[in-house]
Amino acid sequence: MKKYLFFIFWVGAVSCKSDTKEVIKNQSTGGIFGTSYSIIYLAERSLDYQQEIDSVFRVVNQSLSTYIPESDISRINRGDSTLQVDHMFKDVFELSRKIYRNTKGYFDPTVGTLVNAWGFGPGEEVAMDSTKVDSLLQYVGFDKVRISTQRTVVKENVNIYFDFNAIAKGYAIDRVAVLMDNKGIQNYLIEIGGEIVAKGRNTIKDKPWTLGIDNPENEEERELKLIINLKDRALASSGNYRKFRVDEQTGEKYVHTIDPITGFTKNSSTLGVTVLANDCATADGYATAFMAMDLDTAKKIIESDSGLDAYIIYVDVNGAIREYMTDGFKKVVLR
């Protein structure tokens, strides 16, 4: 369960004069990974990097998409122990291990077997009870997998199923950012499904990149909760503001997520998480983990890592919507 809680907005002409130099807004838009994307890159001339962008998306999909039967990850999930993974798979694998350890297992891409069984993935949904969950938990745990010196994936059990969907979108954004850096682009904004990398500033408007965050209390229509500036950082979100469940007896609001520790879907009082980090894959992974753990545990992890900032919307014991925001996040809030 992952909904993207943010949208980008900008208003202005396609080009303008800035320090006597013309600034051109080059833009690529389309659909990828089951959602939409928008990439804005500013330069002194018209540019078209669509082919290169498409190539990045294609190779990320080929490496990491569980929805493509012949992708590397799909072959590995089917038990192929001879496939040599590419650097993208290795990058995501190693970052996932780091976040897995830092979150004490709350971020775990081997949870794919459970994701499928609960009906949230491409695999077959099954009837779940405590016995079935216990039987599937033997296939969960990132400490049960490794990459060999020959770049093959070694699994303790052939039935272990990888699902990097909670981090792959952020990683794809990072790869497009690398493309823009290699092209010498100094000011760009990359967004896929509400996840973002912003570099430099909006030189057309002569101000930082400006983003809006939805108000979760308005269930009927979109309304801005916050407006923030973003420069040289990445943003990712996890949660579902509008489709939470209300307990008929207590009146409390919850959203469902899978707890990789217990194997069960979890009623979480955390409605949505925004994470800022130096790269989008990191922000993506932590945002997912913070949805699965309790708020106090999430706070401890956030406050112990100088590279993370976060904004969390949650429901308190009285059913009221509350907010938690780090000092670093407060600095980027305009209103």
C-alpha positions as CSV (number, residue, x, y, z in Angstrom):
1,M,0.0,0.0,0.0
2,K,1.7,3.1,-1.1
3,K,0.1,6.4,-2.2
4,Y,2.0,9.5,-3.2
5,L,1.0,12.5,-1.3
6,F,2.6,15.3,-3.1
7,F,2.3,17.2,-6.3
8,I,4.6,19.8,-7.9
9,F,3.3,23.1,-9.1
10,W,4.9,25.8,-11.1
11,V,3.6,28.8,-12.9
12,G,5.5,30.9,-15.5
13,A,6.6,31.4,-19.0
14,V,8.6,28.9,-20.9
15,S,11.6,31.2,-21.0
16,C,12.8,34.4,-19.6
17,K,15.9,36.7,-19.3
18,S,18.1,36.1,-16.3
19,D,21.4,38.0,-16.1
20,T,21.0,38.7,-19.8
21,K,20.9,35.0,-20.5
22,E,17.9,33.2,-21.8
23,V,16.6,30.3,-19.7
24,I,14.7,27.6,-21.6
25,K,12.4,25.2,-19.8
26,N,12.9,21.7,-21.3
27,Q,10.4,19.2,-20.1
28,S,9.7,15.4,-20.5
29,T,6.5,13.9,-19.3
30,G,4.8,10.5,-19.6
31,G,4.0,7.4,-17.8
32,I,6.3,4.8,-16.2
33,F,6.1,2.3,-13.3
34,G,2.3,2.5,-13.2
35,T,2.3,6.2,-12.6
36,S,3.2,9.5,-14.3
37,Y,6.5,11.4,-14.5
38,S,7.6,15.0,-15.1
39,I,11.2,16.0,-15.7
40,I,12.1,19.7,-16.0
41,Y,15.6,20.7,-16.9
42,L,16.6,24.3,-17.4
43,A,19.3,25.4,-19.8
44,E,20.3,28.2,-22.1
45,R,19.1,26.4,-25.2
46,S,16.4,23.9,-26.2
47,L,17.4,20.3,-25.3
48,D,15.7,16.9,-25.8
49,Y,16.9,14.0,-23.6
50,Q,13.8,11.9,-24.0
51,Q,15.7,9.0,-25.6
52,E,18.2,8.9,-22.8
53,I,15.5,9.2,-20.2
54,D,13.6,6.3,-21.8
55,S,16.8,4.3,-21.8
56,V,17.2,4.8,-18.0
57,F,13.6,3.7,-17.3
58,R,14.1,0.7,-19.6
59,V,17.2,-0.6,-17.9
60,V,15.8,0.0,-14.4
61,N,12.7,-2.0,-15.3
62,Q,14.7,-4.8,-16.8
63,S,16.7,-5.1,-13.7
64,L,14.1,-4.5,-10.9
65,S,10.5,-4.8,-12.1
66,T,8.6,-7.7,-10.6
67,Y,5.9,-7.0,-13.2
68,I,8.1,-8.0,-16.2
69,P,8.4,-11.8,-16.4
70,E,11.9,-11.8,-17.9
71,S,13.4,-9.0,-15.8
72,D,16.5,-9.9,-13.7
73,I,14.5,-9.8,-10.5
74,S,11.7,-12.0,-11.8
75,R,14.2,-14.6,-13.0
76,I,15.9,-14.5,-9.6
77,N,12.5,-14.9,-7.9
78,R,11.9,-18.0,-10.0
79,G,15.1,-19.5,-8.7
80,D,17.7,-18.6,-11.3
81,S,21.0,-18.7,-9.3
82,T,23.3,-18.2,-12.3
83,L,22.2,-14.8,-13.4
84,Q,24.9,-12.1,-12.8
85,V,23.2,-9.0,-11.6
86,D,24.0,-5.5,-13.0
87,H,25.2,-2.5,-11.0
88,M,21.7,-1.2,-10.6
89,F,20.5,-4.4,-8.9
90,K,23.6,-4.4,-6.7
91,D,23.1,-0.7,-5.8
92,V,19.6,-1.3,-4.7
93,F,20.4,-4.5,-2.9
94,E,23.2,-2.9,-0.9
95,L,21.2,0.2,0.0
96,S,18.3,-2.1,1.0
97,R,20.6,-4.0,3.4
98,K,21.7,-0.8,5.0
99,I,18.2,0.5,5.6
100,Y,17.1,-3.0,6.7
101,R,19.8,-3.0,9.4
102,N,19.1,0.7,10.4
103,T,15.4,0.0,10.8
104,K,15.8,-3.3,12.6
105,G,14.0,-5.1,9.8
106,Y,11.1,-2.8,9.2
107,F,12.3,-2.2,5.7
108,D,12.7,-5.6,4.1
109,P,12.5,-6.2,0.3
110,T,12.3,-10.0,0.9
111,V,8.7,-9.3,2.2
112,G,7.6,-10.0,-1.4
113,T,6.2,-13.4,-0.5
114,L,3.9,-11.8,2.1
115,V,3.0,-8.9,-0.2
116,N,1.8,-11.4,-2.8
117,A,0.0,-13.6,-0.2
118,W,-1.9,-10.6,1.2
119,G,-3.0,-9.6,-2.3
120,F,-0.8,-6.5,-2.8
121,G,1.6,-7.8,-5.4
122,P,1.7,-9.5,-8.8
123,G,1.6,-13.0,-7.2
124,E,-1.3,-15.1,-6.1
125,E,-3.4,-14.1,-3.1
126,V,-4.0,-16.8,-0.6
127,A,-6.2,-17.2,2.5
128,M,-4.1,-16.0,5.5
129,D,-4.1,-17.1,9.1
130,S,-1.5,-17.4,11.8
131,T,-0.3,-20.8,10.6
132,K,0.1,-19.6,7.0
133,V,1.9,-16.4,8.1
134,D,4.3,-18.5,10.2
135,S,5.0,-20.7,7.3
136,L,5.8,-17.8,5.0
137,L,8.0,-15.9,7.5
138,Q,10.7,-18.5,6.9
139,Y,11.1,-16.8,3.5
140,V,11.4,-13.3,4.9
141,G,14.6,-11.7,6.1
142,F,17.3,-9.7,4.3
143,D,19.9,-11.4,6.4
144,K,19.0,-14.6,4.4
145,V,20.3,-13.3,1.1
146,R,23.6,-12.0,-0.3
147,I,25.4,-11.3,-3.6
148,S,28.4,-13.5,-4.3
149,T,31.7,-12.4,-5.6
150,Q,30.5,-13.6,-9.0
151,R,27.6,-11.1,-8.7
152,T,25.0,-13.9,-8.4
153,V,22.2,-13.8,-5.8
154,V,22.5,-16.4,-3.1
155,K,19.3,-17.2,-1.1
156,E,19.0,-19.5,1.9
157,N,15.8,-20.7,0.5
158,V,14.8,-20.8,-3.2
159,N,11.3,-19.5,-2.2
160,I,12.6,-16.1,-1.0
161,Y,10.9,-13.5,-3.2
162,F,12.4,-10.0,-3.7
163,D,10.2,-7.0,-4.1
164,F,12.1,-3.7,-4.5
165,N,9.1,-1.7,-5.5
166,A,9.3,0.4,-2.3
167,I,12.7,1.7,-3.3
168,A,13.1,1.2,-7.1
169,K,11.1,4.3,-8.1
170,G,13.3,6.5,-5.9
171,Y,16.4,4.8,-7.4
172,A,15.1,5.4,-11.0
173,I,14.8,9.1,-10.1
174,D,18.4,9.1,-8.8
175,R,19.5,7.5,-12.1
176,V,17.8,10.2,-14.1
177,A,19.5,12.8,-11.8
178,V,22.9,11.2,-12.7
179,L,22.0,11.5,-16.4
180,M,21.2,15.3,-15.9
181,D,24.5,15.8,-13.9
182,N,26.5,14.1,-16.6
183,K,24.8,16.4,-19.2
184,G,26.0,19.4,-17.2
185,I,22.4,20.5,-16.2
186,Q,22.6,22.5,-13.0
187,N,18.9,23.2,-12.4
188,Y,16.4,20.4,-12.7
189,L,13.3,18.9,-11.1
190,I,12.6,15.2,-11.5
191,E,9.3,13.7,-10.3
192,I,7.8,10.3,-10.6
193,G,4.5,9.6,-8.9
194,G,5.1,12.3,-6.4
195,E,8.7,11.4,-5.5
196,I,11.2,14.0,-6.3
197,V,14.8,15.1,-6.7
198,A,15.4,18.8,-7.0
199,K,18.7,20.4,-7.9
200,G,19.6,24.0,-8.1
201,R,16.7,26.4,-8.4
202,N,13.9,27.5,-10.7
203,T,15.9,30.1,-12.6
204,I,12.9,31.0,-14.8
205,K,11.1,32.3,-11.7
206,D,14.4,33.2,-9.9
207,K,13.4,31.2,-6.8
208,P,13.9,27.7,-5.3
209,W,11.8,24.8,-6.6
210,T,8.4,25.0,-4.8
211,L,6.3,22.0,-3.9
212,G,2.9,21.5,-2.3
213,I,1.9,18.8,0.2
214,D,-1.7,17.7,0.4
215,N,-3.9,18.3,3.4
216,P,-5.0,14.8,4.7
217,E,-8.0,16.3,6.6
218,N,-9.7,17.2,3.4
219,E,-11.1,13.8,2.1
220,E,-13.2,15.3,-0.7
221,E,-10.8,17.4,-2.8
222,R,-7.1,18.3,-2.9
223,E,-6.1,21.1,-0.6
224,L,-2.6,22.2,0.3
225,K,-1.3,21.5,3.8
226,L,2.2,22.9,3.3
227,I,4.3,24.6,0.7
228,I,8.0,23.9,0.8
229,N,11.2,24.8,-1.0
230,L,13.5,22.0,-2.1
231,K,17.1,22.5,-3.3
232,D,19.7,19.7,-3.8
233,R,17.7,17.2,-1.9
234,A,15.3,14.3,-2.6
235,L,11.8,13.7,-1.3
236,A,9.7,10.6,-1.0
237,S,6.4,9.8,0.7
238,S,4.5,6.8,1.9
239,G,1.0,6.4,3.3
240,N,-2.6,6.9,2.4
241,Y,-4.3,9.9,3.7
242,R,-7.7,9.5,2.3
243,K,-8.4,5.7,2.4
244,F,-7.9,5.0,6.1
245,R,-10.2,2.7,8.1
246,V,-12.3,3.9,11.0
247,D,-12.8,1.5,14.0
248,E,-16.5,1.5,14.6
249,Q,-16.1,0.9,18.4
250,T,-13.3,3.4,19.2
251,G,-13.6,5.8,16.3
252,E,-9.8,5.6,15.7
253,K,-8.4,5.9,12.2
254,Y,-6.0,3.4,10.7
255,V,-4.3,2.5,7.5
256,H,-3.1,-1.0,6.6
257,T,0.5,-1.9,5.9
258,I,2.4,-5.2,6.1
259,D,4.6,-5.5,9.2
260,P,7.6,-7.5,8.0
261,I,8.4,-8.5,11.6
262,T,5.1,-10.2,12.3
263,G,4.0,-11.0,8.8
264,F,0.6,-9.6,9.4
265,T,-1.1,-6.5,8.0
266,K,-0.8,-3.8,10.6
267,N,-3.2,-1.1,11.8
268,S,-1.0,2.0,11.8
269,S,-1.9,5.3,13.4
270,T,0.7,6.9,11.0
271,L,-1.3,8.2,8.1
272,G,1.5,9.6,6.0
273,V,5.3,10.2,6.0
274,T,7.4,12.6,4.0
275,V,11.2,12.0,4.1
276,L,13.9,14.3,2.8
277,A,17.3,12.7,2.1
278,N,20.4,13.2,-0.1
279,D,19.0,10.7,-2.6
280,C,15.6,9.5,-3.5
281,A,16.1,5.8,-3.0
282,T,17.1,6.4,0.6
283,A,14.1,8.7,1.2
284,D,11.9,6.1,-0.5
285,G,13.1,3.2,1.7
286,Y,12.8,5.0,5.0
287,A,9.4,6.4,4.1
288,T,8.2,2.9,3.7
289,A,9.8,1.7,6.9
290,F,8.3,4.5,9.0
291,M,4.8,3.5,7.9
292,A,5.3,0.0,9.4
293,M,6.8,1.0,12.7
294,D,5.4,2.9,15.7
295,L,6.0,6.7,15.8
296,D,8.4,6.7,18.7
297,T,10.7,4.2,17.0
298,A,10.6,6.2,13.7
299,K,11.5,9.4,15.6
300,K,14.5,7.8,17.2
301,I,15.8,6.7,13.8
302,I,15.2,10.0,12.1
303,E,16.8,12.0,14.9
304,S,19.9,9.8,15.0
305,D,20.6,10.3,11.3
306,S,21.8,13.7,10.2
307,G,21.0,12.9,6.6
308,L,17.3,12.5,7.2
309,D,14.5,15.0,7.8
310,A,10.8,14.0,8.0
311,Y,7.2,15.2,8.3
312,I,4.8,12.6,9.8
313,I,1.1,12.9,10.1
314,Y,-0.5,10.6,12.6
315,V,-3.6,10.0,14.7
316,D,-3.3,10.4,18.4
317,V,-5.1,8.2,21.1
318,N,-8.0,10.6,21.0
319,G,-8.5,10.3,17.2
320,A,-7.2,13.7,16.4
321,I,-4.7,14.3,13.5
322,R,-1.3,15.4,14.7
323,E,2.0,16.3,13.1
324,Y,5.7,15.6,13.8
325,M,8.3,17.6,11.9
326,T,12.1,17.7,12.3
327,D,13.9,21.0,12.6
328,G,15.5,20.5,9.2
329,F,12.1,20.0,7.6
330,K,10.8,23.2,9.3
331,K,13.5,25.1,7.5
332,V,12.1,24.3,4.0
333,V,8.5,25.1,4.9
334,L,7.2,28.4,3.4
335,R,3.8,28.2,4.9
